[in-house]
Amino acid sequence: MPPEAADLDAGQRRYLAVVAERLEDGMDGDAVQDLLYSTAVELGLKPKAAFGAVYTALLGRRSGPKAGPFVAGLDAGFVQGRFLDVSGDT
């Protein structure tokens, strides 16, 4: 887990836990992008903070490639595990 993930706030951690629960194997980039955005809106998290949490959890940086296709290109089990580890919901 990137050490930068320790800097995520409670809202970002909750967001990652919810995304991990909803992410499904085989989702395409557009479906993942929609999931990431709609979950942020649902939880009242600004998209910049939400997507920053995704990049921080996976890359240790606040930004990166377009999140939906990037996450869809990774193993869903890996992403779910990483998001749960970072969120503290393991």
PDB file of N, CA, C and O in Angstrom:
ATOM      1  N   MET A   1       0.853  -1.174   0.000  1.00  0.00           N
ATOM      2  CA  MET A   1       0.000   0.000   0.000  1.00  0.00           C
ATOM      3  C   MET A   1       0.897   1.235   0.000  1.00  0.00           C
ATOM      4  O   MET A   1       1.856   1.304   0.770  1.00  0.00           O
ATOM      5  N   PRO A   2       0.595   2.207  -0.854  1.00  0.00           N
ATOM      6  CA  PRO A   2       1.413   3.419  -0.874  1.00  0.00           C
ATOM      7  C   PRO A   2       1.338   4.160   0.458  1.00  0.00           C
ATOM      8  O   PRO A   2       0.252   4.292   1.023  1.00  0.00           O
ATOM      9  N   PRO A   3       2.458   4.643   0.968  1.00  0.00           N
ATOM     10  CA  PRO A   3       2.440   5.374   2.240  1.00  0.00           C
ATOM     11  C   PRO A   3       1.571   6.632   2.189  1.00  0.00           C
ATOM     12  O   PRO A   3       1.062   7.075   3.218  1.00  0.00           O
ATOM     13  N   GLU A   4       1.401   7.205   1.004  1.00  0.00           N
ATOM     14  CA  GLU A   4       0.577   8.401   0.852  1.00  0.00           C
ATOM     15  C   GLU A   4      -0.892   8.144   1.207  1.00  0.00           C
ATOM     16  O   GLU A   4      -1.633   9.081   1.504  1.00  0.00           O
ATOM     17  N   ALA A   5      -1.307   6.887   1.177  1.00  0.00           N
ATOM     18  CA  ALA A   5      -2.698   6.539   1.494  1.00  0.00           C
ATOM     19  C   ALA A   5      -3.055   6.892   2.936  1.00  0.00           C
ATOM     20  O   ALA A   5      -4.230   7.064   3.260  1.00  0.00           O
ATOM     21  N   ALA A   6      -2.054   7.000   3.796  1.00  0.00           N
ATOM     22  CA  ALA A   6      -2.310   7.375   5.192  1.00  0.00           C
ATOM     23  C   ALA A   6      -2.857   8.790   5.309  1.00  0.00           C
ATOM     24  O   ALA A   6      -3.439   9.146   6.334  1.00  0.00           O
ATOM     25  N   ASP A   7      -2.675   9.606   4.263  1.00  0.00           N
ATOM     26  CA  ASP A   7      -3.132  10.992   4.281  1.00  0.00           C
ATOM     27  C   ASP A   7      -4.596  11.166   3.859  1.00  0.00           C
ATOM     28  O   ASP A   7      -5.126  12.275   3.926  1.00  0.00           O
ATOM     29  N   LEU A   8      -5.247  10.096   3.430  1.00  0.00           N
ATOM     30  CA  LEU A   8      -6.642  10.206   3.002  1.00  0.00           C
ATOM     31  C   LEU A   8      -7.534  10.458   4.208  1.00  0.00           C
ATOM     32  O   LEU A   8      -7.301   9.919   5.290  1.00  0.00           O
ATOM     33  N   ASP A   9      -8.562  11.285   4.012  1.00  0.00           N
ATOM     34  CA  ASP A   9      -9.465  11.591   5.122  1.00  0.00           C
ATOM     35  C   ASP A   9     -10.562  10.523   5.235  1.00  0.00           C
ATOM     36  O   ASP A   9     -10.651   9.621   4.402  1.00  0.00           O
ATOM     37  N   ALA A  10     -11.380  10.637   6.258  1.00  0.00           N
ATOM     38  CA  ALA A  10     -12.420   9.638   6.530  1.00  0.00           C
ATOM     39  C   ALA A  10     -13.407   9.519   5.377  1.00  0.00           C
ATOM     40  O   ALA A  10     -13.844   8.415   5.054  1.00  0.00           O
ATOM     41  N   GLY A  11     -13.765  10.633   4.753  1.00  0.00           N
ATOM     42  CA  GLY A  11     -14.697  10.594   3.631  1.00  0.00           C
ATOM     43  C   GLY A  11     -14.128   9.845   2.438  1.00  0.00           C
ATOM     44  O   GLY A  11     -14.839   9.092   1.772  1.00  0.00           O
ATOM     45  N   GLN A  12     -12.854  10.051   2.172  1.00  0.00           N
ATOM     46  CA  GLN A  12     -12.205   9.343   1.075  1.00  0.00           C
ATOM     47  C   GLN A  12     -12.095   7.850   1.372  1.00  0.00           C
ATOM     48  O   GLN A  12     -12.272   7.019   0.481  1.00  0.00           O
ATOM     49  N   ARG A  13     -11.804   7.517   2.617  1.00  0.00           N
ATOM     50  CA  ARG A  13     -11.710   6.101   3.000  1.00  0.00           C
ATOM     51  C   ARG A  13     -13.066   5.407   2.865  1.00  0.00           C
ATOM     52  O   ARG A  13     -13.148   4.278   2.383  1.00  0.00           O
ATOM     53  N   ARG A  14     -14.110   6.082   3.287  1.00  0.00           N
ATOM     54  CA  ARG A  14     -15.468   5.529   3.155  1.00  0.00           C
ATOM     55  C   ARG A  14     -15.814   5.329   1.682  1.00  0.00           C
ATOM     56  O   ARG A  14     -16.385   4.307   1.302  1.00  0.00           O
ATOM     57  N   TYR A  15     -15.470   6.299   0.871  1.00  0.00           N
ATOM     58  CA  TYR A  15     -15.697   6.220  -0.575  1.00  0.00           C
ATOM     59  C   TYR A  15     -15.032   4.973  -1.164  1.00  0.00           C
ATOM     60  O   TYR A  15     -15.658   4.231  -1.920  1.00  0.00           O
ATOM     61  N   LEU A  16     -13.774   4.747  -0.819  1.00  0.00           N
ATOM     62  CA  LEU A  16     -13.063   3.583  -1.347  1.00  0.00           C
ATOM     63  C   LEU A  16     -13.725   2.279  -0.904  1.00  0.00           C
ATOM     64  O   LEU A  16     -13.794   1.327  -1.681  1.00  0.00           O
ATOM     65  N   ALA A  17     -14.212   2.227   0.333  1.00  0.00           N
ATOM     66  CA  ALA A  17     -14.879   1.025   0.823  1.00  0.00           C
ATOM     67  C   ALA A  17     -16.163   0.758   0.037  1.00  0.00           C
ATOM     68  O   ALA A  17     -16.443  -0.387  -0.319  1.00  0.00           O
ATOM     69  N   VAL A  18     -16.936   1.796  -0.231  1.00  0.00           N
ATOM     70  CA  VAL A  18     -18.183   1.635  -0.977  1.00  0.00           C
ATOM     71  C   VAL A  18     -17.889   1.217  -2.419  1.00  0.00           C
ATOM     72  O   VAL A  18     -18.554   0.332  -2.956  1.00  0.00           O
ATOM     73  N   VAL A  19     -16.905   1.844  -3.038  1.00  0.00           N
ATOM     74  CA  VAL A  19     -16.535   1.460  -4.406  1.00  0.00           C
ATOM     75  C   VAL A  19     -16.096  -0.001  -4.439  1.00  0.00           C
ATOM     76  O   VAL A  19     -16.467  -0.738  -5.354  1.00  0.00           O
ATOM     77  N   ALA A  20     -15.320  -0.422  -3.461  1.00  0.00           N
ATOM     78  CA  ALA A  20     -14.862  -1.815  -3.411  1.00  0.00           C
ATOM     79  C   ALA A  20     -16.044  -2.783  -3.356  1.00  0.00           C
ATOM     80  O   ALA A  20     -16.015  -3.841  -3.985  1.00  0.00           O
ATOM     81  N   GLU A  21     -17.073  -2.423  -2.609  1.00  0.00           N
ATOM     82  CA  GLU A  21     -18.258  -3.279  -2.511  1.00  0.00           C
ATOM     83  C   GLU A  21     -19.007  -3.372  -3.837  1.00  0.00           C
ATOM     84  O   GLU A  21     -19.604  -4.404  -4.141  1.00  0.00           O
ATOM     85  N   ARG A  22     -18.979  -2.315  -4.613  1.00  0.00           N
ATOM     86  CA  ARG A  22     -19.777  -2.228  -5.839  1.00  0.00           C
ATOM     87  C   ARG A  22     -19.028  -2.620  -7.105  1.00  0.00           C
ATOM     88  O   ARG A  22     -19.652  -2.927  -8.121  1.00  0.00           O
ATOM     89  N   LEU A  23     -17.711  -2.614  -7.057  1.00  0.00           N
ATOM     90  CA  LEU A  23     -16.909  -2.943  -8.226  1.00  0.00           C
ATOM     91  C   LEU A  23     -17.093  -4.417  -8.563  1.00  0.00           C
ATOM     92  O   LEU A  23     -17.022  -5.282  -7.689  1.00  0.00           O
ATOM     93  N   GLU A  24     -17.330  -4.689  -9.839  1.00  0.00           N
ATOM     94  CA  GLU A  24     -17.535  -6.064 -10.284  1.00  0.00           C
ATOM     95  C   GLU A  24     -16.516  -6.433 -11.345  1.00  0.00           C
ATOM     96  O   GLU A  24     -16.108  -5.603 -12.157  1.00  0.00           O
ATOM     97  N   ASP A  25     -16.116  -7.686 -11.322  1.00  0.00           N
ATOM     98  CA  ASP A  25     -15.205  -8.200 -12.327  1.00  0.00           C
ATOM     99  C   ASP A  25     -15.861  -8.066 -13.699  1.00  0.00           C
ATOM    100  O   ASP A  25     -17.049  -8.352 -13.846  1.00  0.00           O
ATOM    101  N   GLY A  26     -15.107  -7.640 -14.692  1.00  0.00           N
ATOM    102  CA  GLY A  26     -15.617  -7.552 -16.048  1.00  0.00           C
ATOM    103  C   GLY A  26     -16.242  -6.215 -16.416  1.00  0.00           C
ATOM    104  O   GLY A  26     -16.687  -6.039 -17.550  1.00  0.00           O
ATOM    105  N   MET A  27     -16.285  -5.268 -15.482  1.00  0.00           N
ATOM    106  CA  MET A  27     -16.820  -3.947 -15.811  1.00  0.00           C
ATOM    107  C   MET A  27     -15.871  -3.260 -16.795  1.00  0.00           C
ATOM    108  O   MET A  27     -14.652  -3.340 -16.648  1.00  0.00           O
ATOM    109  N   ASP A  28     -16.445  -2.581 -17.805  1.00  0.00           N
ATOM    110  CA  ASP A  28     -15.591  -1.857 -18.744  1.00  0.00           C
ATOM    111  C   ASP A  28     -15.257  -0.470 -18.185  1.00  0.00           C
ATOM    112  O   ASP A  28     -15.771  -0.064 -17.143  1.00  0.00           O
ATOM    113  N   GLY A  29     -14.398   0.236 -18.894  1.00  0.00           N
ATOM    114  CA  GLY A  29     -13.930   1.531 -18.420  1.00  0.00           C
ATOM    115  C   GLY A  29     -15.035   2.537 -18.174  1.00  0.00           C
ATOM    116  O   GLY A  29     -14.998   3.277 -17.191  1.00  0.00           O
ATOM    117  N   ASP A  30     -16.028   2.569 -19.068  1.00  0.00           N
ATOM    118  CA  ASP A  30     -17.135   3.510 -18.896  1.00  0.00           C
ATOM    119  C   ASP A  30     -17.959   3.166 -17.665  1.00  0.00           C
ATOM    120  O   ASP A  30     -18.371   4.059 -16.924  1.00  0.00           O
ATOM    121  N   ALA A  31     -18.203   1.884 -17.441  1.00  0.00           N
ATOM    122  CA  ALA A  31     -18.989   1.460 -16.272  1.00  0.00           C
ATOM    123  C   ALA A  31     -18.257   1.795 -14.982  1.00  0.00           C
ATOM    124  O   ALA A  31     -18.876   2.232 -14.012  1.00  0.00           O
ATOM    125  N   VAL A  32     -16.945   1.594 -14.964  1.00  0.00           N
ATOM    126  CA  VAL A  32     -16.163   1.924 -13.769  1.00  0.00           C
ATOM    127  C   VAL A  32     -16.145   3.437 -13.560  1.00  0.00           C
ATOM    128  O   VAL A  32     -16.276   3.906 -12.430  1.00  0.00           O
ATOM    129  N   GLN A  33     -15.985   4.198 -14.636  1.00  0.00           N
ATOM    130  CA  GLN A  33     -15.992   5.658 -14.522  1.00  0.00           C
ATOM    131  C   GLN A  33     -17.322   6.132 -13.932  1.00  0.00           C
ATOM    132  O   GLN A  33     -17.347   6.988 -13.048  1.00  0.00           O
ATOM    133  N   ASP A  34     -18.418   5.573 -14.427  1.00  0.00           N
ATOM    134  CA  ASP A  34     -19.744   5.924 -13.900  1.00  0.00           C
ATOM    135  C   ASP A  34     -19.867   5.556 -12.433  1.00  0.00           C
ATOM    136  O   ASP A  34     -20.408   6.328 -11.640  1.00  0.00           O
ATOM    137  N   LEU A  35     -19.366   4.374 -12.064  1.00  0.00           N
ATOM    138  CA  LEU A  35     -19.407   3.927 -10.673  1.00  0.00           C
ATOM    139  C   LEU A  35     -18.628   4.888  -9.780  1.00  0.00           C
ATOM    140  O   LEU A  35     -19.114   5.295  -8.725  1.00  0.00           O
ATOM    141  N   LEU A  36     -17.436   5.243 -10.198  1.00  0.00           N
ATOM    142  CA  LEU A  36     -16.595   6.132  -9.391  1.00  0.00           C
ATOM    143  C   LEU A  36     -17.259   7.493  -9.200  1.00  0.00           C
ATOM    144  O   LEU A  36     -17.282   8.032  -8.094  1.00  0.00           O
ATOM    145  N   TYR A  37     -17.793   8.040 -10.281  1.00  0.00           N
ATOM    146  CA  TYR A  37     -18.406   9.363 -10.198  1.00  0.00           C
ATOM    147  C   TYR A  37     -19.717   9.334  -9.407  1.00  0.00           C
ATOM    148  O   TYR A  37     -19.929  10.164  -8.523  1.00  0.00           O
ATOM    149  N   SER A  38     -20.585   8.389  -9.722  1.00  0.00           N
ATOM    150  CA  SER A  38     -21.894   8.355  -9.050  1.00  0.00           C
ATOM    151  C   SER A  38     -21.756   8.061  -7.559  1.00  0.00           C
ATOM    152  O   SER A  38     -22.542   8.566  -6.758  1.00  0.00           O
ATOM    153  N   THR A  39     -20.785   7.266  -7.183  1.00  0.00           N
ATOM    154  CA  THR A  39     -20.563   6.980  -5.768  1.00  0.00           C
ATOM    155  C   THR A  39     -20.084   8.231  -5.048  1.00  0.00           C
ATOM    156  O   THR A  39     -20.497   8.493  -3.918  1.00  0.00           O
ATOM    157  N   ALA A  40     -19.218   9.003  -5.691  1.00  0.00           N
ATOM    158  CA  ALA A  40     -18.757  10.262  -5.092  1.00  0.00           C
ATOM    159  C   ALA A  40     -19.933  11.195  -4.862  1.00  0.00           C
ATOM    160  O   ALA A  40     -20.065  11.767  -3.780  1.00  0.00           O
ATOM    161  N   VAL A  41     -20.790  11.356  -5.863  1.00  0.00           N
ATOM    162  CA  VAL A  41     -21.950  12.238  -5.743  1.00  0.00           C
ATOM    163  C   VAL A  41     -22.877  11.736  -4.638  1.00  0.00           C
ATOM    164  O   VAL A  41     -23.344  12.517  -3.809  1.00  0.00           O
ATOM    165  N   GLU A  42     -23.137  10.444  -4.632  1.00  0.00           N
ATOM    166  CA  GLU A  42     -24.022   9.846  -3.628  1.00  0.00           C
ATOM    167  C   GLU A  42     -23.522  10.103  -2.206  1.00  0.00           C
ATOM    168  O   GLU A  42     -24.316  10.367  -1.303  1.00  0.00           O
ATOM    169  N   LEU A  43     -22.210  10.024  -2.010  1.00  0.00           N
ATOM    170  CA  LEU A  43     -21.635  10.201  -0.678  1.00  0.00           C
ATOM    171  C   LEU A  43     -21.318  11.665  -0.346  1.00  0.00           C
ATOM    172  O   LEU A  43     -20.833  11.969   0.743  1.00  0.00           O
ATOM    173  N   GLY A  44     -21.596  12.561  -1.291  1.00  0.00           N
ATOM    174  CA  GLY A  44     -21.338  13.978  -1.055  1.00  0.00           C
ATOM    175  C   GLY A  44     -19.867  14.343  -1.077  1.00  0.00           C
ATOM    176  O   GLY A  44     -19.455  15.325  -0.460  1.00  0.00           O
ATOM    177  N   LEU A  45     -19.081  13.558  -1.784  1.00  0.00           N
ATOM    178  CA  LEU A  45     -17.637  13.797  -1.885  1.00  0.00           C
ATOM    179  C   LEU A  45     -17.356  14.490  -3.211  1.00  0.00           C
ATOM    180  O   LEU A  45     -17.852  14.064  -4.255  1.00  0.00           O
ATOM    181  N   LYS A  46     -16.575  15.541  -3.175  1.00  0.00           N
ATOM    182  CA  LYS A  46     -16.231  16.230  -4.420  1.00  0.00           C
ATOM    183  C   LYS A  46     -15.470  15.261  -5.316  1.00  0.00           C
ATOM    184  O   LYS A  46     -14.601  14.528  -4.844  1.00  0.00           O
ATOM    185  N   PRO A  47     -15.795  15.255  -6.617  1.00  0.00           N
ATOM    186  CA  PRO A  47     -15.127  14.326  -7.531  1.00  0.00           C
ATOM    187  C   PRO A  47     -13.599  14.400  -7.468  1.00  0.00           C
ATOM    188  O   PRO A  47     -12.932  13.368  -7.552  1.00  0.00           O
ATOM    189  N   LYS A  48     -13.041  15.593  -7.323  1.00  0.00           N
ATOM    190  CA  LYS A  48     -11.576  15.710  -7.251  1.00  0.00           C
ATOM    191  C   LYS A  48     -11.025  14.932  -6.059  1.00  0.00           C
ATOM    192  O   LYS A  48      -9.995  14.268  -6.175  1.00  0.00           O
ATOM    193  N   ALA A  49     -11.700  15.009  -4.921  1.00  0.00           N
ATOM    194  CA  ALA A  49     -11.266  14.276  -3.729  1.00  0.00           C
ATOM    195  C   ALA A  49     -11.457  12.778  -3.919  1.00  0.00           C
ATOM    196  O   ALA A  49     -10.619  11.981  -3.499  1.00  0.00           O
ATOM    197  N   ALA A  50     -12.565  12.397  -4.556  1.00  0.00           N
ATOM    198  CA  ALA A  50     -12.847  10.983  -4.776  1.00  0.00           C
ATOM    199  C   ALA A  50     -11.818  10.355  -5.709  1.00  0.00           C
ATOM    200  O   ALA A  50     -11.234   9.317  -5.398  1.00  0.00           O
ATOM    201  N   PHE A  51     -11.605  10.989  -6.839  1.00  0.00           N
ATOM    202  CA  PHE A  51     -10.652  10.433  -7.798  1.00  0.00           C
ATOM    203  C   PHE A  51      -9.227  10.509  -7.250  1.00  0.00           C
ATOM    204  O   PHE A  51      -8.402   9.644  -7.542  1.00  0.00           O
ATOM    205  N   GLY A  52      -8.941  11.529  -6.466  1.00  0.00           N
ATOM    206  CA  GLY A  52      -7.638  11.602  -5.808  1.00  0.00           C
ATOM    207  C   GLY A  52      -7.411  10.421  -4.881  1.00  0.00           C
ATOM    208  O   GLY A  52      -6.293   9.919  -4.765  1.00  0.00           O
ATOM    209  N   ALA A  53      -8.480   9.976  -4.218  1.00  0.00           N
ATOM    210  CA  ALA A  53      -8.376   8.802  -3.341  1.00  0.00           C
ATOM    211  C   ALA A  53      -8.060   7.548  -4.148  1.00  0.00           C
ATOM    212  O   ALA A  53      -7.252   6.719  -3.730  1.00  0.00           O
ATOM    213  N   VAL A  54      -8.701   7.417  -5.304  1.00  0.00           N
ATOM    214  CA  VAL A  54      -8.443   6.257  -6.175  1.00  0.00           C
ATOM    215  C   VAL A  54      -6.976   6.237  -6.590  1.00  0.00           C
ATOM    216  O   VAL A  54      -6.305   5.212  -6.464  1.00  0.00           O
ATOM    217  N   TYR A  55      -6.478   7.368  -7.084  1.00  0.00           N
ATOM    218  CA  TYR A  55      -5.084   7.432  -7.534  1.00  0.00           C
ATOM    219  C   TYR A  55      -4.109   7.224  -6.381  1.00  0.00           C
ATOM    220  O   TYR A  55      -3.094   6.546  -6.536  1.00  0.00           O
ATOM    221  N   THR A  56      -4.415   7.803  -5.233  1.00  0.00           N
ATOM    222  CA  THR A  56      -3.530   7.655  -4.081  1.00  0.00           C
ATOM    223  C   THR A  56      -3.463   6.199  -3.644  1.00  0.00           C
ATOM    224  O   THR A  56      -2.380   5.683  -3.365  1.00  0.00           O
ATOM    225  N   ALA A  57      -4.611   5.534  -3.582  1.00  0.00           N
ATOM    226  CA  ALA A  57      -4.647   4.134  -3.147  1.00  0.00           C
ATOM    227  C   ALA A  57      -3.908   3.217  -4.110  1.00  0.00           C
ATOM    228  O   ALA A  57      -3.280   2.245  -3.691  1.00  0.00           O
ATOM    229  N   LEU A  58      -3.983   3.526  -5.397  1.00  0.00           N
ATOM    230  CA  LEU A  58      -3.389   2.633  -6.392  1.00  0.00           C
ATOM    231  C   LEU A  58      -1.988   3.043  -6.829  1.00  0.00           C
ATOM    232  O   LEU A  58      -1.152   2.185  -7.113  1.00  0.00           O
ATOM    233  N   LEU A  59      -1.723   4.352  -6.885  1.00  0.00           N
ATOM    234  CA  LEU A  59      -0.457   4.836  -7.444  1.00  0.00           C
ATOM    235  C   LEU A  59       0.415   5.620  -6.476  1.00  0.00           C
ATOM    236  O   LEU A  59       1.595   5.851  -6.741  1.00  0.00           O
ATOM    237  N   GLY A  60      -0.173   6.033  -5.340  1.00  0.00           N
ATOM    238  CA  GLY A  60       0.579   6.865  -4.415  1.00  0.00           C
ATOM    239  C   GLY A  60       0.705   8.298  -4.889  1.00  0.00           C
ATOM    240  O   GLY A  60       1.572   9.038  -4.423  1.00  0.00           O
ATOM    241  N   ARG A  61      -0.174   8.701  -5.833  1.00  0.00           N
ATOM    242  CA  ARG A  61      -0.185  10.069  -6.371  1.00  0.00           C
ATOM    243  C   ARG A  61      -1.615  10.585  -6.361  1.00  0.00           C
ATOM    244  O   ARG A  61      -2.559   9.800  -6.272  1.00  0.00           O
ATOM    245  N   ARG A  62      -1.782  11.898  -6.452  1.00  0.00           N
ATOM    246  CA  ARG A  62      -3.117  12.508  -6.427  1.00  0.00           C
ATOM    247  C   ARG A  62      -3.799  12.521  -7.787  1.00  0.00           C
ATOM    248  O   ARG A  62      -4.986  12.836  -7.870  1.00  0.00           O
ATOM    249  N   SER A  63      -3.087  12.189  -8.847  1.00  0.00           N
ATOM    250  CA  SER A  63      -3.678  12.181 -10.177  1.00  0.00           C
ATOM    251  C   SER A  63      -3.045  11.075 -11.004  1.00  0.00           C
ATOM    252  O   SER A  63      -2.035  10.484 -10.624  1.00  0.00           O
ATOM    253  N   GLY A  64      -3.671  10.814 -12.147  1.00  0.00           N
ATOM    254  CA  GLY A  64      -3.165   9.760 -13.010  1.00  0.00           C
ATOM    255  C   GLY A  64      -3.971   9.680 -14.279  1.00  0.00           C
ATOM    256  O   GLY A  64      -4.651  10.639 -14.646  1.00  0.00           O
ATOM    257  N   PRO A  65      -3.909   8.550 -14.958  1.00  0.00           N
ATOM    258  CA  PRO A  65      -4.671   8.383 -16.194  1.00  0.00           C
ATOM    259  C   PRO A  65      -6.177   8.377 -15.896  1.00  0.00           C
ATOM    260  O   PRO A  65      -6.580   8.290 -14.736  1.00  0.00           O
ATOM    261  N   LYS A  66      -6.996   8.467 -16.934  1.00  0.00           N
ATOM    262  CA  LYS A  66      -8.443   8.447 -16.716  1.00  0.00           C
ATOM    263  C   LYS A  66      -8.799   7.234 -15.858  1.00  0.00           C
ATOM    264  O   LYS A  66      -8.480   6.096 -16.203  1.00  0.00           O
ATOM    265  N   ALA A  67      -9.454   7.494 -14.755  1.00  0.00           N
ATOM    266  CA  ALA A  67      -9.638   6.483 -13.710  1.00  0.00           C
ATOM    267  C   ALA A  67     -10.427   5.260 -14.161  1.00  0.00           C
ATOM    268  O   ALA A  67     -10.032   4.134 -13.859  1.00  0.00           O
ATOM    269  N   GLY A  68     -11.529   5.453 -14.874  1.00  0.00           N
ATOM    270  CA  GLY A  68     -12.376   4.322 -15.248  1.00  0.00           C
ATOM    271  C   GLY A  68     -11.635   3.259 -16.040  1.00  0.00           C
ATOM    272  O   GLY A  68     -11.585   2.104 -15.618  1.00  0.00           O
ATOM    273  N   PRO A  69     -11.058   3.623 -17.176  1.00  0.00           N
ATOM    274  CA  PRO A  69     -10.316   2.624 -17.954  1.00  0.00           C
ATOM    275  C   PRO A  69      -9.102   2.069 -17.207  1.00  0.00           C
ATOM    276  O   PRO A  69      -8.771   0.891 -17.343  1.00  0.00           O
ATOM    277  N   PHE A  70      -8.444   2.916 -16.422  1.00  0.00           N
ATOM    278  CA  PHE A  70      -7.279   2.464 -15.655  1.00  0.00           C
ATOM    279  C   PHE A  70      -7.691   1.381 -14.665  1.00  0.00           C
ATOM    280  O   PHE A  70      -7.074   0.317 -14.620  1.00  0.00           O
ATOM    281  N   VAL A  71      -8.727   1.640 -13.874  1.00  0.00           N
ATOM    282  CA  VAL A  71      -9.182   0.669 -12.879  1.00  0.00           C
ATOM    283  C   VAL A  71      -9.728  -0.587 -13.568  1.00  0.00           C
ATOM    284  O   VAL A  71      -9.485  -1.703 -13.110  1.00  0.00           O
ATOM    285  N   ALA A  72     -10.464  -0.402 -14.666  1.00  0.00           N
ATOM    286  CA  ALA A  72     -11.026  -1.549 -15.390  1.00  0.00           C
ATOM    287  C   ALA A  72      -9.930  -2.452 -15.945  1.00  0.00           C
ATOM    288  O   ALA A  72     -10.145  -3.651 -16.120  1.00  0.00           O
ATOM    289  N   GLY A  73      -8.766  -1.888 -16.222  1.00  0.00           N
ATOM    290  CA  GLY A  73      -7.651  -2.672 -16.750  1.00  0.00           C
ATOM    291  C   GLY A  73      -6.908  -3.471 -15.692  1.00  0.00           C
ATOM    292  O   GLY A  73      -6.058  -4.300 -16.019  1.00  0.00           O
ATOM    293  N   LEU A  74      -7.221  -3.228 -14.437  1.00  0.00           N
ATOM    294  CA  LEU A  74      -6.600  -3.966 -13.334  1.00  0.00           C
ATOM    295  C   LEU A  74      -7.507  -5.110 -12.900  1.00  0.00           C
ATOM    296  O   LEU A  74      -8.701  -5.114 -13.201  1.00  0.00           O
ATOM    297  N   ASP A  75      -6.946  -6.061 -12.205  1.00  0.00           N
ATOM    298  CA  ASP A  75      -7.733  -7.155 -11.653  1.00  0.00           C
ATOM    299  C   ASP A  75      -8.688  -6.603 -10.589  1.00  0.00           C
ATOM    300  O   ASP A  75      -8.256  -5.928  -9.654  1.00  0.00           O
ATOM    301  N   ALA A  76      -9.977  -6.889 -10.734  1.00  0.00           N
ATOM    302  CA  ALA A  76     -10.981  -6.347  -9.808  1.00  0.00           C
ATOM    303  C   ALA A  76     -10.697  -6.773  -8.374  1.00  0.00           C
ATOM    304  O   ALA A  76     -10.877  -5.979  -7.452  1.00  0.00           O
ATOM    305  N   GLY A  77     -10.264  -7.996  -8.173  1.00  0.00           N
ATOM    306  CA  GLY A  77      -9.957  -8.473  -6.831  1.00  0.00           C
ATOM    307  C   GLY A  77      -8.820  -7.697  -6.188  1.00  0.00           C
ATOM    308  O   GLY A  77      -8.852  -7.406  -4.992  1.00  0.00           O
ATOM    309  N   PHE A  78      -7.814  -7.362  -6.989  1.00  0.00           N
ATOM    310  CA  PHE A  78      -6.701  -6.549  -6.488  1.00  0.00           C
ATOM    311  C   PHE A  78      -7.200  -5.180  -6.065  1.00  0.00           C
ATOM    312  O   PHE A  78      -6.883  -4.708  -4.974  1.00  0.00           O
ATOM    313  N   VAL A  79      -7.993  -4.532  -6.942  1.00  0.00           N
ATOM    314  CA  VAL A  79      -8.490  -3.188  -6.651  1.00  0.00           C
ATOM    315  C   VAL A  79      -9.369  -3.216  -5.398  1.00  0.00           C
ATOM    316  O   VAL A  79      -9.229  -2.364  -4.520  1.00  0.00           O
ATOM    317  N   GLN A  80     -10.263  -4.182  -5.317  1.00  0.00           N
ATOM    318  CA  GLN A  80     -11.132  -4.286  -4.143  1.00  0.00           C
ATOM    319  C   GLN A  80     -10.311  -4.460  -2.872  1.00  0.00           C
ATOM    320  O   GLN A  80     -10.574  -3.804  -1.864  1.00  0.00           O
ATOM    321  N   GLY A  81      -9.320  -5.339  -2.918  1.00  0.00           N
ATOM    322  CA  GLY A  81      -8.478  -5.570  -1.756  1.00  0.00           C
ATOM    323  C   GLY A  81      -7.707  -4.335  -1.340  1.00  0.00           C
ATOM    324  O   GLY A  81      -7.612  -4.021  -0.154  1.00  0.00           O
ATOM    325  N   ARG A  82      -7.150  -3.627  -2.329  1.00  0.00           N
ATOM    326  CA  ARG A  82      -6.389  -2.421  -2.040  1.00  0.00           C
ATOM    327  C   ARG A  82      -7.295  -1.354  -1.434  1.00  0.00           C
ATOM    328  O   ARG A  82      -6.932  -0.719  -0.443  1.00  0.00           O
ATOM    329  N   PHE A  83      -8.485  -1.153  -2.032  1.00  0.00           N
ATOM    330  CA  PHE A  83      -9.405  -0.138  -1.522  1.00  0.00           C
ATOM    331  C   PHE A  83      -9.859  -0.480  -0.108  1.00  0.00           C
ATOM    332  O   PHE A  83      -9.984   0.410   0.733  1.00  0.00           O
ATOM    333  N   LEU A  84     -10.103  -1.740   0.157  1.00  0.00           N
ATOM    334  CA  LEU A  84     -10.517  -2.134   1.514  1.00  0.00           C
ATOM    335  C   LEU A  84      -9.373  -1.978   2.502  1.00  0.00           C
ATOM    336  O   LEU A  84      -9.588  -1.551   3.637  1.00  0.00           O
ATOM    337  N   ASP A  85      -8.164  -2.319   2.085  1.00  0.00           N
ATOM    338  CA  ASP A  85      -7.003  -2.126   2.955  1.00  0.00           C
ATOM    339  C   ASP A  85      -6.827  -0.650   3.320  1.00  0.00           C
ATOM    340  O   ASP A  85      -6.620  -0.307   4.484  1.00  0.00           O
ATOM    341  N   VAL A  86      -6.913   0.211   2.314  1.00  0.00           N
ATOM    342  CA  VAL A  86      -6.730   1.642   2.527  1.00  0.00           C
ATOM    343  C   VAL A  86      -7.866   2.203   3.382  1.00  0.00           C
ATOM    344  O   VAL A  86      -7.644   3.074   4.223  1.00  0.00           O
ATOM    345  N   SER A  87      -9.077   1.703   3.164  1.00  0.00           N
ATOM    346  CA  SER A  87     -10.237   2.227   3.903  1.00  0.00           C
ATOM    347  C   SER A  87     -10.256   1.770   5.356  1.00  0.00           C
ATOM    348  O   SER A  87     -10.890   2.393   6.208  1.00  0.00           O
ATOM    349  N   GLY A  88      -9.550   0.669   5.627  1.00  0.00           N
ATOM    350  CA  GLY A  88      -9.573   0.105   6.968  1.00  0.00           C
ATOM    351  C   GLY A  88     -10.706  -0.886   7.165  1.00  0.00           C
ATOM    352  O   GLY A  88     -10.937  -1.339   8.286  1.00  0.00           O
ATOM    353  N   ASP A  89     -11.425  -1.237   6.088  1.00  0.00           N
ATOM    354  CA  ASP A  89     -12.545  -2.178   6.140  1.00  0.00           C
ATOM    355  C   ASP A  89     -12.137  -3.599   5.790  1.00  0.00           C
ATOM    356  O   ASP A  89     -12.910  -4.313   5.152  1.00  0.00           O
ATOM    357  N   THR A  90     -10.969  -4.021   6.179  1.00  0.00           N
ATOM    358  CA  THR A  90     -10.530  -5.383   5.840  1.00  0.00           C
ATOM    359  C   THR A  90     -11.020  -6.386   6.839  1.00  0.00           C
ATOM    360  O   THR A  90     -10.741  -7.578   6.704  1.00  0.00           O
TER     361      THR A  90
END
